[in-house]
Amino acid sequence: MTKTAETQHDVHELIKKRWSARSFSDKPISKESLDTLIEAASWAASSMNEQPWKYIYAHRGTEAFDRMAACLMDGNKVWAKEGAVMLLSLAKKHFERNGQLNHHHMHDTGAANTSLLLQAAHHDIFGHMMGGFHMQETLQEFNINPEEWDPACFIVLGYLDDPSRLEEPFKSRETGKRARKPIDAIAEEHKH
């Protein structure tokens, strides 16, 4: 099942195809495929070409994957544990070249995450970014220095499965129609 977006303008098919799935099959994601997605992320635009993102990842069936899933809030843990790969997306707070605060580190990491997910959609791999995780447990579990790095989100990746496997309210969310705010609600022309 795919949930291709219905757009009013000629939006690229890959953008319309990407959505935040929750029902994943048990098909694994190969290292080569995952490396391709991470390389796509590496080509995202960033302030001063700093590339402040970093990924920690694990494949389902490993202790490392279970440790990552344990950091999620219960509402995400229920379905995300079925994904093929889990990633923790990190954003470096300071510029490497001068140590100054990079005010765009989270923005740039979000751009990398989107590039990763668009490349994934091209390969019929779907992902779901999750801000619902326990921050302190995550920092501690992965020995992250919060002065240096911000955990941006967890991302679960996998191939789609039948949404009927999900419990409510996730089944309804998986099968419901996608919607976005209209353009005039998110953009306005500056005329002064």
CYANA upper distance limits for C-alpha pairs under 8 A (distance plus 0.5 A):
  1 MET  CA    160 LEU  CA      7.60
  1 MET  CA    161 ASP  CA      8.06
  1 MET  CA    162 ASP  CA      7.68
  2 THR  CA     17 LYS  CA      7.77
  3 LYS  CA     17 LYS  CA      7.27
  3 LYS  CA     19 TRP  CA      7.54
  3 LYS  CA    177 LYS  CA      8.04
  3 LYS  CA    178 ARG  CA      7.72
  4 THR  CA     16 LYS  CA      5.76
  4 THR  CA     17 LYS  CA      5.24
  4 THR  CA     18 ARG  CA      7.97
  4 THR  CA     19 TRP  CA      8.43
  5 ALA  CA     16 LYS  CA      5.21
  5 ALA  CA     17 LYS  CA      7.11
  5 ALA  CA    178 ARG  CA      6.98
  5 ALA  CA    179 ALA  CA      8.30
  6 GLU  CA     16 LYS  CA      7.92
  7 THR  CA     11 VAL  CA      7.33
  7 THR  CA     16 LYS  CA      8.29
 11 VAL  CA     15 ILE  CA      7.40
 11 VAL  CA     16 LYS  CA      7.34
 12 HIS  CA     16 LYS  CA      7.00
 13 GLU  CA     17 LYS  CA      6.52
 14 LEU  CA     18 ARG  CA      6.91
 14 LEU  CA    118 LEU  CA      7.03
 14 LEU  CA    121 ALA  CA      7.25
 14 LEU  CA    122 HIS  CA      7.02
 15 ILE  CA    118 LEU  CA      7.28
 17 LYS  CA    121 ALA  CA      7.13
 18 ARG  CA    117 LEU  CA      7.62
 18 ARG  CA    118 LEU  CA      6.80
 18 ARG  CA    121 ALA  CA      6.07
 18 ARG  CA    126 PHE  CA      7.59
 19 TRP  CA    126 PHE  CA      7.60
 19 TRP  CA    127 GLY  CA      7.91
 19 TRP  CA    128 HIS  CA      8.18
 20 SER  CA    126 PHE  CA      7.44
 20 SER  CA    127 GLY  CA      6.21
 20 SER  CA    128 HIS  CA      5.01
 20 SER  CA    129 MET  CA      7.77
 21 ALA  CA    126 PHE  CA      6.67
 21 ALA  CA    127 GLY  CA      6.61
 21 ALA  CA    128 HIS  CA      6.40
 21 ALA  CA    160 LEU  CA      7.95
 21 ALA  CA    174 GLU  CA      7.06
 22 ARG  CA     79 TRP  CA      6.65
 22 ARG  CA     80 ALA  CA      7.30
 22 ARG  CA    128 HIS  CA      7.57
 22 ARG  CA    163 PRO  CA      8.34
 22 ARG  CA    170 PHE  CA      7.91
 22 ARG  CA    174 GLU  CA      7.05
 23 SER  CA     79 TRP  CA      7.51
 23 SER  CA     82 GLU  CA      8.14
 23 SER  CA     83 GLY  CA      8.47
 23 SER  CA    160 LEU  CA      6.42
 23 SER  CA    161 ASP  CA      5.77
 23 SER  CA    162 ASP  CA      7.04
 23 SER  CA    163 PRO  CA      5.91
 23 SER  CA    165 ARG  CA      7.82
 23 SER  CA    166 LEU  CA      7.20
 23 SER  CA    174 GLU  CA      7.98
 24 PHE  CA     82 GLU  CA      6.47
 24 PHE  CA     83 GLY  CA      5.98
 24 PHE  CA     84 ALA  CA      8.08
 24 PHE  CA    158 GLY  CA      5.96
 24 PHE  CA    159 TYR  CA      5.97
 24 PHE  CA    160 LEU  CA      5.18
 24 PHE  CA    161 ASP  CA      5.29
 24 PHE  CA    162 ASP  CA      8.34
 25 SER  CA     82 GLU  CA      7.85
 25 SER  CA     83 GLY  CA      7.84
 25 SER  CA     84 ALA  CA      8.39
 25 SER  CA    158 GLY  CA      7.33
 25 SER  CA    159 TYR  CA      6.09
 25 SER  CA    160 LEU  CA      6.13
 25 SER  CA    161 ASP  CA      5.15
 25 SER  CA    162 ASP  CA      8.46
 26 ASP  CA     82 GLU  CA      7.77
 26 ASP  CA     83 GLY  CA      8.03
 26 ASP  CA     84 ALA  CA      7.33
 26 ASP  CA    159 TYR  CA      8.35
 27 LYS  CA     84 ALA  CA      7.47
 27 LYS  CA    158 GLY  CA      7.99
 27 LYS  CA    159 TYR  CA      7.08
 28 PRO  CA     60 ARG  CA      8.45
 28 PRO  CA     84 ALA  CA      5.84
 28 PRO  CA     85 VAL  CA      8.42
 28 PRO  CA    158 GLY  CA      7.91
 29 ILE  CA     33 SER  CA      6.91
 29 ILE  CA     34 LEU  CA      7.14
 29 ILE  CA     84 ALA  CA      6.63
 29 ILE  CA     85 VAL  CA      7.58
 29 ILE  CA    158 GLY  CA      7.47
 30 SER  CA     34 LEU  CA      6.76
 31 LYS  CA     35 ASP  CA      6.45
 32 GLU  CA     36 THR  CA      6.73
 33 SER  CA     37 LEU  CA      6.97
 34 LEU  CA     38 ILE  CA      6.77
 35 ASP  CA     39 GLU  CA      6.51
 36 THR  CA     40 ALA  CA      6.73
 36 THR  CA    119 GLN  CA      8.36
 37 LEU  CA     41 ALA  CA      6.92
 37 LEU  CA    116 LEU  CA      5.51
 37 LEU  CA    117 LEU  CA      7.96
 37 LEU  CA    119 GLN  CA      6.26
 37 LEU  CA    120 ALA  CA      6.54
 38 ILE  CA     42 SER  CA      6.83
 38 ILE  CA    116 LEU  CA      6.58
 39 GLU  CA     43 TRP  CA      7.30
 39 GLU  CA    116 LEU  CA      8.38
 40 ALA  CA     44 ALA  CA      7.82
 40 ALA  CA    112 ALA  CA      8.27
 40 ALA  CA    115 SER  CA      6.38
 40 ALA  CA    116 LEU  CA      6.03
 40 ALA  CA    119 GLN  CA      6.92
 41 ALA  CA    111 ALA  CA      8.34
 41 ALA  CA    112 ALA  CA      4.86
 41 ALA  CA    113 ASN  CA      6.63
 41 ALA  CA    114 THR  CA      8.00
 41 ALA  CA    115 SER  CA      5.51
 41 ALA  CA    116 LEU  CA      5.16
 42 SER  CA     51 GLN  CA      7.75
 42 SER  CA    112 ALA  CA      7.00
 43 TRP  CA    112 ALA  CA      7.87
 43 TRP  CA    115 SER  CA      8.32
 44 ALA  CA     51 GLN  CA      8.38
 44 ALA  CA    108 ASP  CA      8.07
 44 ALA  CA    111 ALA  CA      6.46
 44 ALA  CA    112 ALA  CA      5.47
 44 ALA  CA    115 SER  CA      6.90
 45 ALA  CA     49 ASN  CA      7.43
 45 ALA  CA     51 GLN  CA      8.27
 45 ALA  CA    108 ASP  CA      7.31
 45 ALA  CA    111 ALA  CA      7.52
 45 ALA  CA    112 ALA  CA      8.11
 46 SER  CA     50 GLU  CA      6.50
 46 SER  CA     51 GLN  CA      6.16
 46 SER  CA     52 PRO  CA      8.24
 46 SER  CA    104 HIS  CA      8.46
 46 SER  CA    108 ASP  CA      5.60
 46 SER  CA    111 ALA  CA      8.49
 47 SER  CA     51 GLN  CA      8.16
 47 SER  CA    104 HIS  CA      7.17
 47 SER  CA    105 HIS  CA      8.49
 47 SER  CA    108 ASP  CA      7.61
 50 GLU  CA     95 PHE  CA      7.22
 50 GLU  CA     96 GLU  CA      7.93
 51 GLN  CA    108 ASP  CA      7.75
 51 GLN  CA    109 THR  CA      8.19
 52 PRO  CA     91 ALA  CA      5.92
 52 PRO  CA     92 LYS  CA      5.39
 52 PRO  CA     93 LYS  CA      8.03
 52 PRO  CA     95 PHE  CA      8.38
 52 PRO  CA    105 HIS  CA      6.40
 52 PRO  CA    108 ASP  CA      7.57
 52 PRO  CA    109 THR  CA      7.04
 53 TRP  CA     89 SER  CA      7.43
 53 TRP  CA     90 LEU  CA      6.07
 53 TRP  CA     91 ALA  CA      5.24
 53 TRP  CA     92 LYS  CA      6.83
 53 TRP  CA    105 HIS  CA      8.25
 53 TRP  CA    108 ASP  CA      8.08
 53 TRP  CA    109 THR  CA      5.65
 53 TRP  CA    112 ALA  CA      7.83
 54 LYS  CA     89 SER  CA      6.51
 54 LYS  CA     90 LEU  CA      5.59
 54 LYS  CA     91 ALA  CA      7.02
 54 LYS  CA     92 LYS  CA      8.32
 55 TYR  CA     87 LEU  CA      6.67
 55 TYR  CA     88 LEU  CA      6.08
 55 TYR  CA     89 SER  CA      5.39
 55 TYR  CA     90 LEU  CA      6.67
 56 ILE  CA     87 LEU  CA      6.01
 56 ILE  CA     88 LEU  CA      5.63
 56 ILE  CA     89 SER  CA      7.33
 57 TYR  CA     65 PHE  CA      8.17
 57 TYR  CA     85 VAL  CA      7.41
 57 TYR  CA     86 MET  CA      6.02
 57 TYR  CA     87 LEU  CA      4.68
 57 TYR  CA     88 LEU  CA      6.76
 58 ALA  CA     62 THR  CA      7.62
 58 ALA  CA     64 ALA  CA      6.29
 58 ALA  CA     65 PHE  CA      5.40
 58 ALA  CA     68 MET  CA      8.39
 58 ALA  CA     85 VAL  CA      6.21
 58 ALA  CA     86 MET  CA      6.06
 58 ALA  CA     87 LEU  CA      7.17
 59 HIS  CA     64 ALA  CA      8.22
 59 HIS  CA     65 PHE  CA      6.29
 59 HIS  CA     84 ALA  CA      6.38
 59 HIS  CA     85 VAL  CA      4.96
 59 HIS  CA     86 MET  CA      7.04
 60 ARG  CA     65 PHE  CA      6.00
 60 ARG  CA     66 ASP  CA      8.04
 60 ARG  CA     81 LYS  CA      8.17
 60 ARG  CA     82 GLU  CA      8.04
 60 ARG  CA     83 GLY  CA      7.26
 60 ARG  CA     84 ALA  CA      5.63
 60 ARG  CA     85 VAL  CA      6.28
 60 ARG  CA     86 MET  CA      8.08
 61 GLY  CA     65 PHE  CA      7.36
 61 GLY  CA     66 ASP  CA      8.18
 62 THR  CA     66 ASP  CA      7.09
 63 GLU  CA     67 ARG  CA      6.71
 64 ALA  CA     68 MET  CA      6.79
 65 PHE  CA     69 ALA  CA      6.70
 65 PHE  CA     85 VAL  CA      8.01
 65 PHE  CA     86 MET  CA      7.00
 66 ASP  CA     70 ALA  CA      6.60
 66 ASP  CA     81 LYS  CA      8.09
 67 ARG  CA     71 CYS  CA      7.34
 67 ARG  CA    141 GLU  CA      8.30
 68 MET  CA     72 LEU  CA      7.81
 68 MET  CA     86 MET  CA      7.67
 68 MET  CA     88 LEU  CA      8.39
 68 MET  CA    138 THR  CA      8.44
 69 ALA  CA     77 LYS  CA      6.55
 69 ALA  CA     80 ALA  CA      7.73
 69 ALA  CA     81 LYS  CA      6.60
 69 ALA  CA     86 MET  CA      8.30
 70 ALA  CA     77 LYS  CA      7.70
 71 CYS  CA    133 PHE  CA      6.18
 71 CYS  CA    134 HIS  CA      6.05
 71 CYS  CA    135 MET  CA      8.42
 71 CYS  CA    137 GLU  CA      6.65
 71 CYS  CA    138 THR  CA      6.28
 72 LEU  CA     76 ASN  CA      6.60
 72 LEU  CA     77 LYS  CA      6.03
 72 LEU  CA    132 GLY  CA      6.66
 72 LEU  CA    133 PHE  CA      4.57
 72 LEU  CA    134 HIS  CA      6.58
 73 MET  CA     77 LYS  CA      6.58
 73 MET  CA    132 GLY  CA      5.95
 73 MET  CA    133 PHE  CA      5.37
 73 MET  CA    134 HIS  CA      6.88
 74 ASP  CA     78 VAL  CA      6.86
 75 GLY  CA     79 TRP  CA      8.45
 75 GLY  CA    132 GLY  CA      8.50
 76 ASN  CA     80 ALA  CA      6.27
 76 ASN  CA    130 MET  CA      8.00
 76 ASN  CA    132 GLY  CA      7.36
 77 LYS  CA     81 LYS  CA      6.37
 79 TRP  CA     83 GLY  CA      8.26
 79 TRP  CA    166 LEU  CA      7.88
 80 ALA  CA    156 VAL  CA      6.78
 83 GLY  CA    156 VAL  CA      6.29
 83 GLY  CA    157 LEU  CA      6.09
 83 GLY  CA    158 GLY  CA      5.57
 83 GLY  CA    159 TYR  CA      8.49
 84 ALA  CA    156 VAL  CA      7.88
 84 ALA  CA    157 LEU  CA      6.33
 84 ALA  CA    158 GLY  CA      5.37
 84 ALA  CA    159 TYR  CA      8.21
 85 VAL  CA    156 VAL  CA      6.33
 85 VAL  CA    157 LEU  CA      5.73
 85 VAL  CA    158 GLY  CA      7.18
 86 MET  CA    154 PHE  CA      7.49
 86 MET  CA    155 ILE  CA      6.20
 86 MET  CA    156 VAL  CA      4.96
 86 MET  CA    157 LEU  CA      6.81
 87 LEU  CA    154 PHE  CA      6.05
 87 LEU  CA    155 ILE  CA      5.52
 87 LEU  CA    156 VAL  CA      6.82
 88 LEU  CA    151 PRO  CA      7.67
 88 LEU  CA    152 ALA  CA      8.22
 88 LEU  CA    153 CYS  CA      6.61
 88 LEU  CA    154 PHE  CA      4.97
 88 LEU  CA    155 ILE  CA      6.85
 89 SER  CA    109 THR  CA      8.15
 89 SER  CA    113 ASN  CA      8.27
 89 SER  CA    151 PRO  CA      6.56
 89 SER  CA    152 ALA  CA      5.96
 89 SER  CA    153 CYS  CA      5.91
 89 SER  CA    154 PHE  CA      6.45
 89 SER  CA    155 ILE  CA      7.80
 90 LEU  CA    109 THR  CA      7.94
 90 LEU  CA    149 TRP  CA      6.78
 90 LEU  CA    150 ASP  CA      6.17
 90 LEU  CA    151 PRO  CA      4.99
 90 LEU  CA    152 ALA  CA      5.88
 90 LEU  CA    153 CYS  CA      7.89
 91 ALA  CA    105 HIS  CA      6.22
 91 ALA  CA    106 MET  CA      6.34
 91 ALA  CA    109 THR  CA      6.39
 91 ALA  CA    149 TRP  CA      5.99
 91 ALA  CA    150 ASP  CA      5.59
 91 ALA  CA    151 PRO  CA      6.78
 91 ALA  CA    152 ALA  CA      6.80
 92 LYS  CA    105 HIS  CA      6.75
 92 LYS  CA    148 GLU  CA      6.43
 92 LYS  CA    149 TRP  CA      5.06
 92 LYS  CA    150 ASP  CA      6.94
 93 LYS  CA    101 LEU  CA      6.51
 93 LYS  CA    102 ASN  CA      6.13
 93 LYS  CA    103 HIS  CA      8.12
 93 LYS  CA    105 HIS  CA      6.44
 93 LYS  CA    147 GLU  CA      8.06
 93 LYS  CA    148 GLU  CA      6.08
 93 LYS  CA    149 TRP  CA      6.09
 93 LYS  CA    150 ASP  CA      7.31
 94 HIS  CA     99 GLY  CA      5.85
 94 HIS  CA    100 GLN  CA      5.87
 94 HIS  CA    101 LEU  CA      4.88
 94 HIS  CA    102 ASN  CA      5.41
 94 HIS  CA    105 HIS  CA      8.36
 94 HIS  CA    148 GLU  CA      7.48
 95 PHE  CA     99 GLY  CA      5.54
 95 PHE  CA    100 GLN  CA      6.01
 95 PHE  CA    101 LEU  CA      6.79
 95 PHE  CA    102 ASN  CA      6.16
104 HIS  CA    108 ASP  CA      6.51
105 HIS  CA    109 THR  CA      6.64
106 MET  CA    110 GLY  CA      6.58
106 MET  CA    150 ASP  CA      8.35
106 MET  CA    152 ALA  CA      7.26
107 HIS  CA    111 ALA  CA      6.89
108 ASP  CA    112 ALA  CA      6.89
109 THR  CA    113 ASN  CA      6.68
109 THR  CA    152 ALA  CA      8.02
110 GLY  CA    114 THR  CA      6.69
110 GLY  CA    152 ALA  CA      8.31
111 ALA  CA    115 SER  CA      6.78
112 ALA  CA    116 LEU  CA      6.71
113 ASN  CA    117 LEU  CA      6.75
114 THR  CA    118 LEU  CA      6.60
115 SER  CA    119 GLN  CA      6.69
116 LEU  CA    120 ALA  CA      6.62
117 LEU  CA    121 ALA  CA      6.65
117 LEU  CA    126 PHE  CA      7.59
117 LEU  CA    127 GLY  CA      6.79
118 LEU  CA    122 HIS  CA      6.90
119 GLN  CA    123 HIS  CA      7.23
120 ALA  CA    124 ASP  CA      6.85
120 ALA  CA    125 ILE  CA      5.30
120 ALA  CA    126 PHE  CA      6.62
120 ALA  CA    127 GLY  CA      8.00
121 ALA  CA    125 ILE  CA      5.69
121 ALA  CA    126 PHE  CA      6.21
124 ASP  CA    159 TYR  CA      7.10
125 ILE  CA    157 LEU  CA      7.13
125 ILE  CA    158 GLY  CA      5.92
125 ILE  CA    159 TYR  CA      5.40
125 ILE  CA    160 LEU  CA      7.79
126 PHE  CA    157 LEU  CA      6.12
126 PHE  CA    158 GLY  CA      6.02
126 PHE  CA    159 TYR  CA      6.51
126 PHE  CA    160 LEU  CA      7.33
127 GLY  CA    155 ILE  CA      6.94
127 GLY  CA    156 VAL  CA      5.89
127 GLY  CA    157 LEU  CA      4.77
127 GLY  CA    158 GLY  CA      6.95
128 HIS  CA    155 ILE  CA      5.98
128 HIS  CA    156 VAL  CA      5.91
128 HIS  CA    157 LEU  CA      7.23
129 MET  CA    153 CYS  CA      6.75
129 MET  CA    154 PHE  CA      6.27
129 MET  CA    155 ILE  CA      4.89
129 MET  CA    156 VAL  CA      7.20
130 MET  CA    153 CYS  CA      5.92
130 MET  CA    154 PHE  CA      5.62
130 MET  CA    155 ILE  CA      6.55
131 GLY  CA    152 ALA  CA      7.84
131 GLY  CA    153 CYS  CA      5.51
131 GLY  CA    154 PHE  CA      7.22
132 GLY  CA    153 CYS  CA      8.42
133 PHE  CA    138 THR  CA      8.16
133 PHE  CA    153 CYS  CA      8.33
133 PHE  CA    154 PHE  CA      8.18
134 HIS  CA    138 THR  CA      6.61
135 MET  CA    139 LEU  CA      6.68
135 MET  CA    151 PRO  CA      8.24
136 GLN  CA    140 GLN  CA      6.63
137 GLU  CA    141 GLU  CA      6.32
138 THR  CA    142 PHE  CA      6.61
138 THR  CA    144 ILE  CA      8.37
139 LEU  CA    143 ASN  CA      6.22
139 LEU  CA    144 ILE  CA      5.30
139 LEU  CA    145 ASN  CA      7.59
139 LEU  CA    146 PRO  CA      7.67
139 LEU  CA    151 PRO  CA      8.39
140 GLN  CA    144 ILE  CA      7.08
144 ILE  CA    148 GLU  CA      8.43
144 ILE  CA    149 TRP  CA      7.25
145 ASN  CA    149 TRP  CA      6.56
146 PRO  CA    150 ASP  CA      6.60
163 PRO  CA    171 LYS  CA      6.31
163 PRO  CA    174 GLU  CA      6.80
163 PRO  CA    175 THR  CA      7.55
164 SER  CA    171 LYS  CA      6.75
165 ARG  CA    171 LYS  CA      8.12
166 LEU  CA    170 PHE  CA      6.51
166 LEU  CA    171 LYS  CA      5.50
167 GLU  CA    171 LYS  CA      6.16
168 GLU  CA    172 SER  CA      6.95
169 PRO  CA    173 ARG  CA      6.98
170 PHE  CA    174 GLU  CA      6.53
171 LYS  CA    175 THR  CA      6.85
172 SER  CA    176 GLY  CA      6.18
181 LYS  CA    185 ALA  CA      6.73
181 LYS  CA    186 ILE  CA      7.65
182 PRO  CA    186 ILE  CA      7.54
183 ILE  CA    187 ALA  CA      6.46
184 ASP  CA    188 GLU  CA      6.86
